[in-house]
Amino acid sequence: MIRLLRRAPELWRRLDVTVQDAPIALVLALASFVPALHDKGTRLGDMPGRPMDSLAVVVILLECLPLVVRRRWPLVSVGLVSLAFAADQLSGYHTVAGTALPIALVSAGLHVARHRLAAMITLTAAYAALSLALDRSGSDENAAGFVTFYLALVAAWGIGAWLRLSRSAEEERREHVAESTRVAERTSIARELHDVVTHHVTAMVVQAEAARYLTAAPERLDQTLQTITDTGRRSLTDLRHLLDLLNPDHNPESVGDLRGLVEQTRQAGQPVEFAEEGEAVRDAGSAEVVAYRVVQEALTNALKYAHGSPTNVYVRYGEREITVEVGTRGARRSAASGGSGRGLAGLRDRVDVLGGEFSAGHREGGFVVRARIPAGNPS
């Protein structure tokens, strides 16, 4: 029973809109037949009251039943309710069902998508005709009274129009958020592809170029070719890992091995000194992934722009942050001065998102990349 009550709102939203709107029509209709509420409804024109009869039943039903389709066919609903309201006032019934008119107007202002101006003009003309008919039937209402009631009806339509604009603005906002999310996802995937592909391909190109000069040393040539093969396999593995990121069940905090990354760079002919301090915390979250990408991008740049120059990699794991520093002596230029510029710019964005600090530039006769990455951030 409790579970059913909890699911009641969801089950209600699944119902057709005509079923959802039926209770309003039913309540107004039943209230109109309550003897104590006879002649207690809307009174326009102050026409003499008339007792309930069979015609009153038809008028009440015609005022209330169209509310069932107020969202599906709003123009039909407001048209039928307006006709019945006119009959109600001219006959002098003044039933509670007359409340259906402002409800239908709010719904029309909210849900009518086409011919809105024509609908407003038609309803205004119909009200003018009703006012004239009431006046000719002996109404004691003055012009100010008819104008005041008209303004109230205009306000009902205006409320619906305001709700329509608010919903439209909210829908546009959601579409903008969705588009921004898609752009962010595409950018993230592009960065991952850049980090994975650029590093491995750069290493393979460097190794292939070196292999051309090893034809006289079969053993070294065979070792270099084997290194190229291993690098290609690692590239495929990393690409599979990247594709796994699109799987909702994949653990986004999985990260590559820094020692393996350094060893691969060494095999490509880059002398790398590697030092680690401390141990990675269990809840490092995205920080460890970003630290890996910083080292990967820095080593890729070293291979591209300072091949053969000594490179130092230092990683320190603290309780609240991870510090990375990669320096290469004798770098001719940086990734910022060549290529797409996606690498270092992408790293800066990654670190900034986690609230860290990132810098890259020429220092002390070489090129140094530094990053301070707060740990414990969710992926």
N, C-alpha and C positions, 0 to 999 in steps of 0.2 A: 504494500500500500504506500509506504513512504517512498519507495523507488518510483512508483507511478506518479506521485505528486511532484517529485523532482523533475520528471520528464514531461510534466504537463505543459510548461511553456514551449518546449521544443515541439511537442505534438501539436500544440495550437498553431504555431507558425507554419507547420506543414499543411494545414487545412487550406482549402481554396478561399480566396478573399471574400467570395459571396457568403460562405459559411461564417467567416469571421465577422462580417458586417450584419448578419441576420439578427443577432441579439439586440442591436440598437433599434432596428425597425420593430422588433417584437415588443420591446419595453415601451416605446412610444405608443404603439397601437393599443396595448393593454391599458396603459395609463389613460388614454383618451376615453375608454369605456368605463372608467371608475366614476360613479355618480357624483362623488364629492368634487371631482375635477371638471365637471361639465361647465362650459362657459368660462373656464379659468385659463384658457390659452391666449395666444396672441390676438390682440384686438386692434385692427387697423381700420380707421374710419369711424369707429364707435357706432357701428350699425346695431340695431336692436337684436337681442339674442333670440335664438330659435331653438326649440327643444329637439332632442335627438330623434331621428327617424331613420328609415331605411337609406335615404340619400346620404345621411351623415356617415353611415357605415361605409358606403362607397368612397366618400371623400376621405375618410380617415385611412382606409386601406391604400388609396391612391397616393396619399401623402407619405405614408410610412414604407410601403413595400419597395418603392424605387431605391431606398437607401441600401438595399441588399446589393445593388450593382453600382454603388456610388464610386467605387474604385475601378471597376471593370469598364463600365460605360458611363462616365461622369456626366457627359452632356445629356444623355437620355435620362439619367436620374434627376438632374436639376430641372430639366424641362417638364417632366411629369409632376415633380413635387411643386413646381411653380404653378402649373395649371390647377392642381388640387388645392393649393393655398388660396388661389384666387377664388375658387368655388367656395371654399371654407369661409372667407371673409365676406363675399357677396351674399351668402346664404345666412350669415349671422351665427354659425355654429361656434366659432372661436374655440376650437378644440386644442388640446395639448399637442396634437399631431402637427400643429403649425410650427413647432420647434424644428421640424425636419428641414425647413427651408434654409436656415443659416448653416445647418450641418451639410446639406447638399452643396451650398455655395462654397464652403471651405474646401470640400472635396473637389469641386470643379476647379477652383483656383489652384489646387495642388496637382491634380492629375490630368487636366485637359492639356494635351500636347499641341494640338492644331486648332486653328481658327479661334484663338483665344479672344482676339479683338472683336470678331464677328459675334461670338457668344456674349460678350459683355454688352455690345450694342443691342442685341436682340433682347436680352434680359432687362436692360434699361427701358427699352420701348414697351416691353410687356408690363413693367411696373408703372410706367406712365399711363398705359391703357387702363390698368386696374385702378389707379388713383382717380382717373377721369370717370370710370364706371361707378366707383363708390360715391363720388361727389354727386353724380346725377341720380344716384339711388337715395339721396337724402342724407348723406354723411355730414356730421357736424365737425369733422376734422378740418383744420385750417391748413394752409400751404406749408407752414412751418412744421407741422406734424408729419405730413407726407415726406418732406425733405429730410427730416431727422431720421425717419425709419429707413429711407433710401440710403442715407449715409451709413446706417448700421449694417445694411445688407452689403454695401460696398466694402466695409471693414471686414466682413466675413470672407468675402472673396480675397481681399488683400492679405488676410492671415494665411490663406491657402497658397497665394502667390509667394509670400515670404518663405513659407515652409519649402516650397518648390525650389526657390533660389538657394536656400540653405542646404538642401539635399544635393543639389547640383554642384555647389561649391565643395561639399564634403566628398562627393564622388570624384571630382577633379583632383582634390588633394590626395585621395587614395591612389588614383592613377599615377599622379606624380611620384608618390612614394614608391609605388610598384616599379615605375620606370627607373627611378634612382637606384632601387635595389638591383634591378637587372643590370644596369650599367656597372654598379659596384662589383657584382658577381663576375661580369665579363672582364673587368679590369683585374680582379683577383686571379682569375684563371690565366689571363695574359701574363701576369707577373710570374706565376708559377711555371708556365711554359718557358718564359724567358730564362728563369733561374736554372731550370733543369736542362733545357736544350743547349743554351749557350755554353754552360760549363763543360758538358760532355763533348759537344762538337768541337769546341776550342781545343780541348785536350787531344782529341782524335786528329785534328788538323796538324797540331804541333808534332805529334808522334809520327804521323804519316810523312811530314816534311823531313823529319830526322831519319826516317827509314831509307830515304833515297840515297843517303850518304853511307849506308851500312852494307852495301852489296858485297864489299870485300870482307865483311865479318859476318858470316852466316849465322853464328850463334847469337850475336847481338841483334841481327836483323830478325831472327826468329823470335827473340824475346820481345822486341819492339812490336812486331805484328801481333803477338799474343796479348800484349798490353792494349793494343788498339781493339782487339776482340773483346777483352774484358771491359774496356771502357764502353763499348757499344752495348754490351749486355747490361751494364749498370744503367746506361741511359734508358734502355727498354724497361728495366725494373722501376726506375723513377717515374717514367711516363705512366706505367700501370698504376703506381701509387697515386699519381696526380688524377688519373681517371677514377680511382677509388674515392677521391674526395667528393665526387658527385653522388656517391652512394650515401643515403641518409644514415645507414648503419655503420658507416666507417668512422673510426676514431680519429678526429681531426688533430689530436695532439701527438700522433706518431711522428717521429722525426728520424732523419738519417744519422749515421754515425760520423762524428767529426774526424775521428782517427782514420776511418776509411776514406773520407774525402781528402784528407791531407796526403795519405799514401797514394791515392790516385793521381794527385797533382805532382807528387814526387816522381812517379813513373812516367809522367809526361815531360820530365826533364827540368822541373822547377825545384831548386833546393829550398825546402821548407823546414823551419824549426817550429815545433809545436809544443805548447805548454798549457796545462790546465791546472787550475787551483780551485779547491773545494769540490763539492758534489752537487749535482742537479737536484733541486727540491722536487718532491712528488707532485706538488700542485703548481708547477711552473707555468702550466697552460701554454698559451701561444708564444710566450717569451722564448722557450727553447727552440721552437720552430723558426722564429725570427732570427735568433742567434745563429742557427745553422745557415740560414739564407745569407746573412751578412758575411760569414766566412766564405761561403760558396761563391758569392759575387766578387768578393775581394780577390780570391785565388784565381777566378776566371780573368779578371782584369790584369793580374800579375802575369798570367800566361800570354795574354794578348799583347800587352804593352811593355812588359819587362821580362821577357822569357830568358831564363837562366840567371836572373838576379836573385840574390838571397831574399827570402821572405820569412817573416816572423809572424806566427799566429799565437795570440795569448787570449785565453778565455778564463774568466774568474766567475765562479758561481757563489753568489752571496745569498743570505736569507731572503732578501727582498728584491734582488736585482741580479742580472747577468751582465757582465762587462766584457766586451769584445774589442780587441785591437789587432789589426792586421796591417803590417808595414812592409813595403817593398822598396829596396834601395835601387836607385837608377832607373825608375819608371820614366819612360819618354813622354807619356801623356796619360791622361786619365780617361775613364769611360765617359766622363762628363763632356770631354772634348771630341769624342768620336762615337760612332754608332748611333743607336736610337735614343740613348740617354735614359732608357726605361729602367736600367739596372739600379743605379745609385738613387735616382728619383723614387723608384719603387721602394727601395729599402728605407729611405727617409719617411715615406708615407707609412710603411709598416710599423716603424719604431714610434712615430708620432701617434698613431692610433692607440698604442699601449701606454702613452704618456712618458716616453723615454726621450733620450737625446741622441742625435746622430750627427757626425761630421766626417767629411772626406776632403782631402786636399794634400798639396805638396808640403812636406815638412821634413827638415833635417836630411836633405839630399835624396828624398824618396817620396813615395805616396803612402799616406796613412789613412786607414778607415777606422773610426772609433764609434762604438755604440754602447749606450747604457740603457738596458731594457728592464723595466720593472717586472718582477716575476709574480706569479699567482694570478695573472689576468686570465679570464675565460677566453676560450677560443672563439 
